[in-house]
Amino acid sequence: MSTTSLAEATDSHQSLLTLAVNLHDVPCAGGELEDAAWQHALSRFVDFIPHTQRLGVTVEAVRAPAVRMQLPWQSALIGDPHRRLVHGGVLTMFADTLCGGAVLTGLPMPEVCPTLDLRLDHYRPGIEGLPLYGEARVLRVTESMVFTEAQIWQQPGRLLCRAIGNFVRLGERNTPSGFVEALLAAARTSAAASSSTAPTSNATHAPSGEIVVNTSDIEQNARGLLSARRFVEEQRTHAQLAALLASLPYAKAIGLGLCALEEPPTAETELLPDHAVRYEMAAMPDNIGNPLLPAVHGGVLAAAMETAATLEVLRRYSDAGQEARLPKLIDFSIDYLATARGDSTTRIECEVIRAGRRMVNVRASAWQRSLGRLVASARMHFVLETLEG
């Protein structure tokens, strides 16, 4: 695929980079920097974040206060190894990164702005073998808040999800010393060094060796019904559930494991749906989103909570008295309540609020030092797909 325009790249969904800026809502779009300089600054920014640096996220274009990034395909992004689908939490992590990048371009001067809450509506799953593309833009800036939106896709015209993210402004006083200076200096130096060859902000470059895929065939084949049936029906013991969790590439990459709520059952003990379990995410350098604190990347924390909630639905519908069902995530909403320290273990527990024949509502809670002091609370809806055949 050759280089295409923004309109061609997004096909039937409109690029957020082409939308007019409402100067009443975002009066200082771009701040002191030109778009080309912002692209260099944000490139340094995502390289500074351990998790996005590890995944190879790149900044493809900036039209302040909007940005576009790419997340290249890699096997670690898989969340469903049987149907070969992208982990839904990867989309949350990517959306959080996109919106956070857009926030910086919408302010008069860069500030550290933590995510207050984030919501994603999932339209279709991501598929194996294709990079993820995403755009985000700032909708409104106030004295205390920045409101953003994002969209993510793999193939033109087929959005995977849309997101709404709200960020808290900490202001210059609470922004760590040197943050602004380092960001602006990197932008200006990089922009000056490459001014003669800097890419234009209205172009998208197709990955080298891009895979040409018939999406409809993949989505049909990816259902993998026989594998999915075994995937659900074999979850009977604590050891099997732990093995299932360990088999999920992205969950494994972020160090998510299983622990018992009370006395750990033996490997042979049957784990019934009403048995309470907890999940825990290890303190890992690659999970950090803010090295200055250090703090866990908000998207990584969301991914861990989404994984735990999905497994709780699987446990409920793997009971012998239930028809085997496979949960498909419809929407995800997370409220960030406190800083999740990157040097501490994070624990998660889930509660199925309502379970019907077709829909399940789940609430997940995450904490570090004490269950009474949550770092995040999330809500999800799943639709249950019958495994036929």
C-alpha positions as CSV (number, residue, x, y, z in Angstrom):
1,M,0.0,0.0,0.0
2,S,1.4,3.4,-0.9
3,T,1.3,6.5,1.2
4,T,-2.3,7.8,1.4
5,S,-4.0,11.0,2.5
6,L,-5.8,11.2,5.8
7,A,-9.2,11.0,4.2
8,E,-8.2,7.9,2.2
9,A,-6.6,6.3,5.2
10,T,-9.7,6.5,7.3
11,D,-12.2,5.8,4.5
12,S,-15.7,5.8,5.9
13,H,-14.8,7.1,9.4
14,Q,-13.7,10.7,9.6
15,S,-10.1,11.5,10.7
16,L,-10.0,13.4,14.0
17,L,-7.0,15.3,12.5
18,T,-9.2,16.9,9.9
19,L,-11.8,18.3,12.2
20,A,-11.9,22.0,12.8
21,V,-10.7,23.2,16.2
22,N,-13.2,25.1,18.3
23,L,-11.0,27.9,19.6
24,H,-13.5,28.7,22.3
25,D,-13.1,25.3,23.8
26,V,-9.4,24.8,23.0
27,P,-8.0,28.3,22.9
28,C,-4.3,27.4,23.1
29,A,-4.1,24.4,20.7
30,G,-0.5,23.7,20.0
31,G,0.9,26.1,22.6
32,E,4.4,27.2,21.6
33,L,5.1,24.4,19.1
34,E,4.4,23.8,15.5
35,D,2.8,20.5,14.5
36,A,6.1,19.0,13.3
37,A,7.8,19.9,16.5
38,W,5.0,18.3,18.5
39,Q,5.4,15.1,16.5
40,H,9.0,15.0,17.6
41,A,8.1,15.9,21.2
42,L,5.4,13.2,21.5
43,S,7.8,10.7,19.9
44,R,10.2,11.3,22.7
45,F,7.3,11.2,25.2
46,V,6.1,7.7,24.2
47,D,9.7,6.5,24.1
48,F,10.1,7.8,27.7
49,I,7.1,5.7,28.9
50,P,8.4,2.2,29.5
51,H,5.3,0.3,28.4
52,T,4.8,2.2,25.1
53,Q,8.5,2.1,24.4
54,R,8.5,-1.6,24.9
55,L,5.5,-2.0,22.5
56,G,7.0,0.2,19.9
57,V,4.3,2.9,19.7
58,T,5.1,5.6,17.2
59,V,3.7,9.0,16.6
60,E,2.6,9.4,12.9
61,A,1.0,12.8,12.8
62,V,0.0,15.8,14.8
63,R,-2.5,18.5,14.0
64,A,-2.8,20.1,17.4
65,P,-4.9,19.4,19.4
66,A,-5.1,16.0,17.6
67,V,-2.6,13.2,17.2
68,R,-2.3,9.9,15.4
69,M,-0.2,7.0,16.6
70,Q,0.6,3.4,15.4
71,L,1.0,0.3,17.6
72,P,2.8,-2.3,15.5
73,W,1.6,-5.9,15.5
74,Q,3.3,-8.4,17.8
75,S,2.2,-11.7,19.3
76,A,2.2,-10.2,22.8
77,L,-1.0,-8.2,21.9
78,I,-3.1,-11.4,21.8
79,G,-5.7,-11.8,24.5
80,D,-7.6,-14.7,23.0
81,P,-5.1,-17.3,21.8
82,H,-7.8,-19.6,20.5
83,R,-9.5,-17.1,18.3
84,R,-6.3,-15.1,17.8
85,L,-7.8,-11.8,18.7
86,V,-6.2,-8.7,20.2
87,H,-6.6,-8.3,23.9
88,G,-9.3,-5.7,24.6
89,G,-7.0,-4.2,27.2
90,V,-4.5,-3.3,24.5
91,L,-7.1,-1.0,23.0
92,T,-7.7,0.6,26.4
93,M,-3.9,1.1,26.9
94,F,-3.6,2.5,23.4
95,A,-6.6,4.8,23.9
96,D,-5.2,6.1,27.1
97,T,-1.8,6.8,25.4
98,L,-3.5,8.6,22.5
99,C,-5.7,10.8,24.6
100,G,-2.8,11.6,27.0
101,G,-0.7,12.6,24.0
102,A,-3.4,14.8,22.6
103,V,-3.8,16.5,26.0
104,L,-0.2,17.8,25.8
105,T,-0.9,19.5,22.5
106,G,-4.1,21.2,23.7
107,L,-2.6,23.2,26.6
108,P,-0.8,26.6,26.5
109,M,2.2,24.8,28.2
110,P,2.6,21.1,28.8
111,E,1.5,19.7,32.2
112,V,1.4,16.3,33.8
113,C,-2.4,15.5,33.6
114,P,-3.4,12.1,35.1
115,T,-6.3,10.2,33.7
116,L,-9.5,10.7,35.7
117,D,-11.7,8.3,33.8
118,L,-11.8,6.5,30.5
119,R,-14.6,4.8,28.6
120,L,-14.4,2.6,25.5
121,D,-17.2,1.3,23.3
122,H,-16.1,-1.9,21.4
123,Y,-17.5,-2.3,17.9
124,R,-15.4,-5.3,16.8
125,P,-12.3,-7.2,18.0
126,G,-8.8,-6.6,16.8
127,I,-7.4,-9.4,14.6
128,E,-4.0,-11.1,14.5
129,G,-1.4,-9.8,12.1
130,L,-2.3,-6.1,11.6
131,P,-1.0,-3.0,13.3
132,L,-3.3,-0.8,15.3
133,Y,-3.8,2.8,14.3
134,G,-5.4,5.4,16.6
135,E,-6.3,9.1,16.7
136,A,-7.3,11.3,19.6
137,R,-8.2,15.0,19.9
138,V,-8.9,17.4,22.7
139,L,-12.5,18.5,22.8
140,R,-12.4,21.1,25.6
141,V,-9.9,22.6,28.1
142,T,-11.0,24.1,31.4
143,E,-9.0,25.4,34.4
144,S,-9.2,22.0,36.0
145,M,-10.0,19.4,33.2
146,V,-9.2,18.3,29.7
147,F,-11.8,16.4,27.8
148,T,-10.7,14.1,24.9
149,E,-12.0,11.5,22.4
150,A,-10.2,8.8,20.5
151,Q,-10.8,6.1,17.8
152,I,-8.8,3.0,16.9
153,W,-8.8,0.8,13.8
154,Q,-6.7,-1.7,11.9
155,Q,-8.2,-1.4,8.4
156,P,-9.7,1.7,6.8
157,G,-13.4,2.2,7.5
158,R,-13.6,-0.4,10.2
159,L,-13.3,1.1,13.7
160,L,-12.5,-1.3,16.5
161,C,-13.6,1.2,19.2
162,R,-14.2,4.7,20.3
163,A,-13.1,6.2,23.6
164,I,-13.8,9.2,25.8
165,G,-11.1,10.2,28.3
166,N,-11.1,12.9,30.9
167,F,-7.9,14.2,32.4
168,V,-7.1,16.3,35.5
169,R,-4.9,19.4,35.1
170,L,-2.3,19.5,37.8
171,G,-1.0,22.9,36.7
172,E,2.6,24.2,36.5
173,R,3.0,24.1,40.3
174,N,2.4,20.4,40.5
175,T,4.2,19.4,37.3
176,P,7.6,17.9,38.1
177,S,10.5,20.2,37.7
178,G,12.2,19.8,34.3
179,F,9.3,18.0,32.6
180,V,8.3,21.0,30.4
181,E,11.8,22.1,29.6
182,A,12.9,18.6,28.6
183,L,9.8,18.1,26.4
184,L,10.2,21.5,24.6
185,A,13.9,21.2,24.2
186,A,13.7,17.7,22.7
187,A,11.0,19.0,20.3
188,R,12.9,22.0,19.1
189,T,16.2,20.1,18.8
190,S,14.7,17.2,16.9
191,A,12.6,19.4,14.7
192,A,15.6,21.6,13.8
193,A,17.8,18.7,13.0
194,S,15.3,17.1,10.6
195,S,13.4,20.1,9.3
196,S,14.4,19.4,5.7
197,T,13.1,15.8,5.8
198,A,10.3,16.1,8.5
199,P,7.2,14.1,7.4
200,T,4.1,16.1,6.7
201,S,1.3,15.8,9.2
202,N,-1.3,14.8,6.7
203,A,0.3,11.5,5.6
204,T,0.1,8.0,6.8
205,H,2.8,5.4,6.0
206,A,1.8,1.8,5.5
207,P,3.9,-0.6,7.5
208,S,6.6,-2.3,5.4
209,G,5.5,-5.8,4.3
210,E,1.9,-5.0,5.2
211,I,-0.3,-8.1,5.4
212,V,-3.3,-8.0,3.0
213,V,-6.2,-9.6,4.8
214,N,-9.8,-10.4,4.0
215,T,-11.3,-9.2,7.2
216,S,-14.6,-11.0,6.8
217,D,-12.9,-14.3,6.3
218,I,-10.7,-13.8,9.4
219,E,-13.6,-12.7,11.6
220,Q,-15.5,-15.8,10.6
221,N,-12.5,-18.2,11.0
222,A,-11.4,-16.5,14.2
223,R,-14.4,-17.7,16.1
224,G,-12.7,-21.1,16.5
225,L,-15.8,-22.6,18.0
226,L,-14.3,-26.0,18.9
227,S,-11.3,-24.4,20.5
228,A,-13.5,-21.9,22.3
229,R,-15.7,-24.6,23.6
230,R,-12.7,-26.4,25.2
231,F,-11.4,-23.0,26.3
232,V,-14.6,-22.5,28.4
233,E,-15.6,-25.9,29.4
234,E,-12.3,-27.1,30.8
235,Q,-12.0,-24.5,33.5
236,R,-12.8,-26.5,36.6
237,T,-9.9,-26.2,39.0
238,H,-7.8,-23.4,40.5
239,A,-4.8,-24.8,38.6
240,Q,-6.6,-24.8,35.3
241,L,-7.7,-21.3,35.8
242,A,-4.2,-20.2,36.6
243,A,-3.0,-22.0,33.5
244,L,-5.6,-20.3,31.4
245,L,-4.4,-16.9,32.7
246,A,-0.8,-17.8,32.0
247,S,-1.7,-18.7,28.4
248,L,-2.9,-15.2,27.5
249,P,0.1,-13.4,25.9
250,Y,-0.8,-9.8,26.9
251,A,-1.9,-10.8,30.4
252,K,1.4,-12.7,30.8
253,A,3.3,-9.6,29.5
254,I,1.9,-7.4,32.2
255,G,2.5,-9.9,35.0
256,L,-1.1,-10.7,35.8
257,G,-1.6,-13.8,38.0
258,L,-4.1,-15.5,40.2
259,C,-4.3,-15.8,43.9
260,A,-7.0,-17.1,46.2
261,L,-9.2,-14.9,48.3
262,E,-8.9,-17.0,51.4
263,E,-7.0,-20.3,51.8
264,P,-5.6,-21.5,48.5
265,P,-7.3,-24.6,47.2
266,T,-5.2,-27.5,46.0
267,A,-4.6,-28.0,42.3
268,E,-7.2,-30.7,42.3
269,T,-9.9,-28.8,44.1
270,E,-12.8,-28.0,41.9
271,L,-13.2,-24.2,41.6
272,L,-16.9,-23.5,41.4
273,P,-18.3,-20.2,40.0
274,D,-19.3,-19.0,43.4
275,H,-15.8,-19.4,44.8
276,A,-14.2,-16.0,45.3
277,V,-10.8,-15.4,43.8
278,R,-8.4,-12.5,43.5
279,Y,-6.0,-11.6,40.7
280,E,-2.7,-9.8,41.2
281,M,-0.5,-7.8,38.8
282,A,3.2,-7.9,39.7
283,A,5.3,-4.7,40.0
284,M,7.1,-4.7,36.6
285,P,9.3,-1.9,35.1
286,D,7.6,-2.4,31.7
287,N,4.2,-1.6,33.2
288,I,5.1,1.9,34.2
289,G,3.4,4.8,32.5
290,N,4.9,7.6,34.6
291,P,8.6,7.0,35.5
292,L,8.7,10.1,37.6
293,L,6.6,8.7,40.4
294,P,6.8,5.8,39.3
295,A,3.2,4.9,38.5
296,V,1.5,2.1,36.6
297,H,0.3,3.0,33.1
298,G,-3.4,3.6,33.4
299,G,-4.1,1.5,30.3
300,V,-2.1,-1.4,31.8
301,L,-4.1,-1.3,35.0
302,A,-7.4,-1.2,32.9
303,A,-6.2,-4.2,30.9
304,A,-5.5,-6.2,34.0
305,M,-9.0,-5.4,35.4
306,E,-10.7,-6.2,32.1
307,T,-8.9,-9.6,32.0
308,A,-10.0,-10.4,35.5
309,A,-13.6,-9.5,34.7
310,T,-13.5,-11.7,31.6
311,L,-12.2,-14.7,33.5
312,E,-14.9,-14.2,36.1
313,V,-17.6,-14.4,33.4
314,L,-15.9,-17.5,32.0
315,R,-15.9,-19.1,35.4
316,R,-19.6,-18.5,35.8
317,Y,-20.5,-20.0,32.5
318,S,-18.1,-22.9,32.7
319,D,-20.3,-24.4,35.4
320,A,-21.7,-27.9,34.5
321,G,-25.2,-26.5,35.0
322,Q,-24.7,-23.7,32.5
323,E,-24.6,-23.6,28.8
324,A,-21.0,-22.9,27.6
325,R,-20.8,-19.2,26.6
326,L,-18.0,-17.0,25.5
327,P,-18.0,-13.3,26.7
328,K,-17.6,-10.5,24.2
329,L,-16.7,-7.1,25.6
330,I,-19.2,-4.4,24.7
331,D,-18.1,-1.4,26.8
332,F,-15.5,-0.7,29.4
333,S,-15.4,2.3,31.8
334,I,-12.8,2.9,34.5
335,D,-12.4,5.6,37.2
336,Y,-8.9,6.2,38.5
337,L,-9.1,6.9,42.2
338,A,-5.5,7.1,43.3
339,T,-2.0,6.6,42.0
340,A,-1.1,2.9,41.4
341,R,2.5,2.7,42.3
342,G,4.7,1.0,39.8
343,D,6.8,-0.6,42.6
344,S,3.9,-2.3,44.3
345,T,1.7,-5.3,43.5
346,T,-1.8,-4.5,42.4
347,R,-4.7,-6.8,43.4
348,I,-8.0,-7.1,41.7
349,E,-11.3,-8.6,42.5
350,C,-14.5,-8.7,40.5
351,E,-18.2,-9.0,41.2
352,V,-20.8,-10.1,38.7
353,I,-23.6,-7.5,39.3
354,R,-26.1,-9.0,36.9
355,A,-26.0,-12.1,34.7
356,G,-28.7,-12.8,32.2
357,R,-28.9,-15.2,29.3
358,R,-27.3,-12.7,26.9
359,M,-25.7,-9.9,28.9
360,V,-23.4,-9.8,31.9
361,N,-22.5,-6.7,34.0
362,V,-19.3,-6.9,36.0
363,R,-17.6,-4.5,38.4
364,A,-13.9,-4.7,39.1
365,S,-11.9,-3.1,42.0
366,A,-8.2,-2.6,42.2
367,W,-6.0,-1.7,45.1
368,Q,-2.5,-2.0,46.4
369,R,-2.0,-1.5,50.1
370,S,-5.5,-1.9,51.3
371,L,-8.9,-2.9,49.9
372,G,-10.3,0.1,51.7
373,R,-8.2,2.4,49.5
374,L,-8.9,1.6,45.9
375,V,-6.7,2.8,43.1
376,A,-9.3,2.2,40.4
377,S,-12.9,1.0,39.8
378,A,-14.2,-0.4,36.5
379,R,-17.5,-1.4,35.0
380,M,-18.0,-3.7,32.0
381,H,-20.8,-5.1,29.9
382,F,-20.3,-8.4,28.1
383,V,-22.6,-10.1,25.6
384,L,-22.6,-13.9,25.8
385,E,-22.0,-15.8,22.5
386,T,-23.4,-19.3,22.3
387,L,-20.8,-21.8,21.2
388,E,-22.5,-23.7,18.4
389,G,-21.2,-26.6,16.4
